[in-house]
């Protein structure tokens, strides 16, 4: 994630700063390299953290489940704050009783 963010900053920020602060950019990259649109490659091997890809997949899956839950609550209980708050409580109670094996 950090490596991807650094790559995006490298590829997005440098061309935008060229028009504003050309002197600062040419101190890092030679002008011929900047005009050609070629930048040094970003080394992803240095910043890789083991398990980060798996963690990213887990977090995106959890975000999808939470968004789907709230979308379902809004559709079943109405697109109002009252429907969202009361519906969320009702659905969470139903889920907890379903997982605990209790009565509905």
Secondary structure as UniProt FT lines:
FT   HELIX           2..20
FT   HELIX           22..28
FT   HELIX           31..36
FT   HELIX           44..47
FT   TURN            50..51
FT   HELIX           52..77
FT   HELIX           81..100
//
